[in-house]
Structures are given as C-alpha cells and as structure tokens.
C-alpha cells in the first residue's frame, strides 16, 4: 500500500522525471492510493500541485482507466480560477486524447474556450484547448465557426510558432 504522505514528501524532495515515473507506476497499481493522490492536486503548496500534475500525466500513460474515472473531478479542478498553469496544462493534455463523457462536454467546452480566448494564457494550455475544442466540434459542428474565428484572429497577433503550427493544423481539420 502506498502512503500518500510519503508520496507528498517524495514529490517535494525528489524532483526528477525518473522519480515521478516511479511514483506514477506505484499509484497506477493502487486504487485507494490513486484516489488519495488526487487530493494533492488541491494541496496548499503550488509546487506540490504542479509536480502532482506532472505525475498525473505519467499515470495516464500507464493506466488510462484511473484517469477516465477521475475526469469529473479533474474537469472541476481546471474550472477553478486559482488552478495553476501546470495543472491546467496537464489535465487539458490528457483531455486531448480521451473520449470525454457527454456529461462533461459543456464544462470542458466552456473552460477550453475561456483558455483559448485568453491571450495571456500559457501557449501549451491554449494549444491543448484548441485540440480539445476541435475534438468536441465532431459532436457540436456549430462551434467550428467560433473556433475558426478565434484562431484566424490570433494568427495575426504575434503568437508563438507552436501556437501558429497547431492553429493551422486545427483550421485544416475544421474546414
């Protein structure tokens, strides 16, 4: 059994990809520990939240079913105004690669549009948001116009090469 206090201590003291992958492996084998781990995504220390968010990505690579069961909770976390950029980035990255349950479509669509439209938001968060929205546009074709308008506008505002590349790919997919 994995002790969550030990995990928090390891996250705090051993900041390395190898260590985080090991923690993810341990958590992906223990339902109870994984559910307790999710509380670290709401820790009082932003450093713990950011590192736990990275571990969440590794858990997704190992055991997608844990993440799928936790999606409602994860979506709720990124809706919070005080969510860290790392938390948003890692959860939205996951949302790009899953079939989002219909019950979460509205919430995910709203948060994704909010992030995509916010030019102050980190590029990785905006890029993941546009991919999530493009995926949702398969179910809601009426949002294609809004996504297209935002992307066309932002292509002309000195955005990064990564943003432009993703935007062009998404615009091709939507047309």
N, C-alpha and C positions, 0 to 999 in steps of 0.2 A: 504494500500500500504506500502510495506517495503522500507525504505530508506537505500540505500547502504552505506552511510557514517555512519549511526547508526550501521549497521552490522559490518563495519570495526572497529568501536570503541568497540563494544561488543566482537569481536574476540580478540582485543588487550587487553582488560581489564578483561575479564572473561574467563579464560582458564579452562573449565571443560566440561566433556562429556555431562552432562545434558544441559548445556547452548548451546553447539554446536548442540545437537539433536533438541533443540527448534528452533534454527536458521534454521536448515535444514527443519524442519516442515513448518516454515513460508515461506521459499523460494520455497518449493515444491508446494505451492499453488498460486504462483505469477510468471507468465511467464516473465514479464518485470524485476522484481527484480532478478530472477534467471539469466537472461542474463547479467544484470549488475554485479551480483556476480562473474561471470566468469572472469571479469576484475581483481578481487582480486587475481586470480591465477597468475597474472603478476605484482603484486604490487612491489614497490621498497624495501619493508621490507620483508626479508626472513621469519621472524616469521609469518607475515600475510599470506604469500603464504602457509606455512606449515600447519597453522591452517585452512585455507580455503580448503586445500586439504583434510583434515580430514572431514570437513563438507560435502565436495563433496561425500564422501563415504556414509555418512548418507542420503544424498539426493537420492543417487542411491537406497538405501534400501526402501525409501518411494515412489519414483516416477521415475522409470527407463526410462520413455519416455523422460524426460528432458535430461537425460544423453545421450540417443541414438541420440537425435537431435544435441547435442553438441560434439559428438565423433570426427568429423573432427578437430574442434578447440582443443580438448583435446590431440589428437594424435600429432598435431603440437607443442603443449607445451612440450611434453616429447621428441620431437626430438631436442629441443634446448639444446645446450651444457651446459648452465648455469641453467638448470632446477634443482630444489632442489630434494634431495633423497625422501623427503616426498611426493612431487608432483608426481614423477615417481612411487613410491610405490602405492599410492592411485589410480592413473589412470590405472596402469597395473593390480592392483587387480580387478578393475571394468572390464577391458578387458577380464579377465579370464571367466567372467560369462555372456558375451553377444555374440550375433551373430554379428561379425564385418562385416560391409558392404564391399563388394568386392572391392570397390574403395579405401579402406584403407588397404587392405591386404599387399601390398608391403611395405608401410611405417611402419606398425605395425611389420611386419616380420623383417625388417631391424633394427629397434630400439630394438626389442626383442633379436635378435641375438647379437647385439652390447653389450647389458647389460648382457646377459648370458655368453658371452665370457670374459667379464671384471672381473677378479678375485678380483679386488679392489672394485667392486660394492657391495652395501649392499645385504646381503643374501636374504632379503624379495623381493627385486627388481629382483634378479636373479631367485628366485623360481617362482615368478609370470610370469617372461619372459618365463621360460621353459614351464609353463602350457599354456600360450598364443600360443607358438610355437607348442605344441602338438595339440592344438585345430585347428590351421591352417594346420597342417600336414594332417588332414582329407580331405582338399581341394587340398593340394600340397604334395602328398606322397613322392615326390623326396627330400623333406627336412628332412625326417626321418633319413637318414644316417648321415647328418651333426649334427642334434640334438643328436643322439646316440653317435657319436664320441666325441662331447664336453662333454657330461655327463659322459661317461666312463673315459675320461681323468681326469675330475675334481673330480671324486670319489676318486682318489688316491692322491689328493693334500691337505689333512688336512682340508677339508671343514667341515662345522658345521653339527651337527646331523640333523637339519631341512633340510639343502640342500641335504644331503645323502638320507633322507627319501623320499623327493619329487622326487629326481632324479631316485631312484629305482622304484617308482610308475610310473613315466613317461616312463621309459625304458620298463616296463611291458606293458604299454598301446601301445607303439610303435612297440613292437615285434609281 
